[in-house]
Amino acid sequence: MNNSKTNLSLAIGAFALAGCVTQVGAADDAAAKSDAATVAATMKASFAEKGQAKLDRLNQTEEQKFCSEAARTGKMNLADKSRLEKTALEAVKYPADGNYLGDWKNG
């Protein structure tokens, strides 16, 4: 009988936890964006510049914004993904001498 009570308690706990997860997952898009804005504002308010660490570090690039949005929503616009990939690849600067490994003696 004690085992039945334990199993019942575990089942009730599992259903309660599932309800919590469902509620978190059901947050609407506007609330999620508002939360992201609140986090960004809190970070900017609490971050102090020091030496080379400037406030501009908190500003996301277009690529970072795209990845954050895709991670948050679970959706990815493939046209934007392709455009951002192409732009990033075009910005890569290859070594003029063709030596990709560098010079280990000079660091």
C-alpha positions as CSV (number, residue, x, y, z in Angstrom):
1,M,0.0,0.0,0.0
2,N,2.8,2.4,0.8
3,N,4.2,1.7,-2.7
4,S,0.9,2.8,-4.2
5,K,1.0,6.1,-2.4
6,T,4.5,6.7,-3.5
7,N,3.6,6.0,-7.1
8,L,0.6,8.2,-6.9
9,S,2.7,11.0,-5.5
10,L,5.2,10.6,-8.2
11,A,2.5,10.7,-10.9
12,I,0.9,13.8,-9.4
13,G,4.4,15.5,-9.3
14,A,5.1,14.6,-12.9
15,F,1.8,16.0,-14.1
16,A,2.4,19.2,-12.1
17,L,5.8,19.6,-13.6
18,A,4.5,18.9,-17.1
19,G,2.0,21.7,-16.5
20,C,4.7,24.1,-15.5
21,V,6.8,23.3,-18.6
22,T,3.8,23.7,-20.9
23,Q,3.1,27.1,-19.4
24,V,6.7,28.3,-19.9
25,G,6.6,27.0,-23.5
26,A,3.3,28.7,-24.2
27,A,4.7,32.2,-23.5
28,D,3.6,34.5,-26.3
29,D,6.1,36.1,-28.6
30,A,5.5,39.7,-27.3
31,A,6.2,38.6,-23.7
32,A,9.4,36.8,-24.8
33,K,10.6,39.9,-26.7
34,S,9.8,42.1,-23.7
35,D,11.8,39.7,-21.5
36,A,14.7,39.9,-23.9
37,A,14.5,43.7,-23.9
38,T,14.4,43.7,-20.1
39,V,17.5,41.5,-19.9
40,A,19.3,43.7,-22.4
41,A,18.4,46.8,-20.4
42,T,19.5,45.2,-17.1
43,M,22.8,44.2,-18.6
44,K,23.5,47.6,-20.0
45,A,22.6,49.3,-16.7
46,S,24.8,47.0,-14.7
47,F,27.8,46.8,-17.0
48,A,30.7,49.3,-16.4
49,E,33.2,50.1,-19.0
50,K,36.7,49.2,-18.1
51,G,39.8,49.4,-20.3
52,Q,39.1,47.7,-23.6
53,A,35.7,46.4,-22.4
54,K,33.2,48.9,-23.8
55,L,29.4,49.0,-23.8
56,D,29.3,48.2,-27.5
57,R,30.1,44.6,-26.5
58,L,26.5,44.3,-25.5
59,N,25.1,45.1,-28.9
60,Q,24.5,42.0,-31.0
61,T,25.5,41.8,-34.6
62,E,22.9,40.9,-37.2
63,E,24.2,37.3,-37.2
64,Q,23.9,37.1,-33.4
65,K,20.4,38.5,-33.4
66,F,19.4,36.0,-36.1
67,C,20.9,33.1,-34.0
68,S,19.3,34.3,-30.8
69,E,15.9,34.6,-32.4
70,A,16.2,31.2,-34.0
71,A,17.2,29.6,-30.7
72,R,14.3,31.4,-28.9
73,T,11.6,30.5,-31.4
74,G,12.9,27.3,-32.8
75,K,12.3,28.7,-36.3
76,M,14.8,29.8,-38.9
77,N,14.3,31.9,-42.0
78,L,16.4,30.0,-44.6
79,A,16.6,33.0,-46.9
80,D,18.1,35.1,-44.1
81,K,20.4,32.3,-43.1
82,S,21.8,32.0,-46.6
83,R,22.2,35.7,-46.9
84,L,24.0,36.0,-43.6
85,E,26.3,33.0,-44.4
86,K,27.2,34.5,-47.8
87,T,28.0,37.9,-46.2
88,A,30.1,36.2,-43.5
89,L,32.0,34.1,-46.0
90,E,32.7,37.1,-48.2
91,A,34.2,38.9,-45.2
92,V,36.8,36.1,-44.6
93,K,40.3,37.4,-45.4
94,Y,42.6,34.6,-46.4
95,P,46.4,34.9,-46.0
96,A,48.0,36.6,-49.0
97,D,50.9,34.2,-49.0
98,G,48.7,31.1,-48.9
99,N,50.2,30.0,-45.6
100,Y,47.2,29.0,-43.4
101,L,49.1,27.6,-40.5
102,G,51.1,30.7,-39.6
103,D,54.6,30.9,-38.3
104,W,55.0,29.0,-35.1
105,K,58.3,30.7,-34.3
106,N,56.7,34.1,-34.2
107,G,53.5,33.1,-32.6
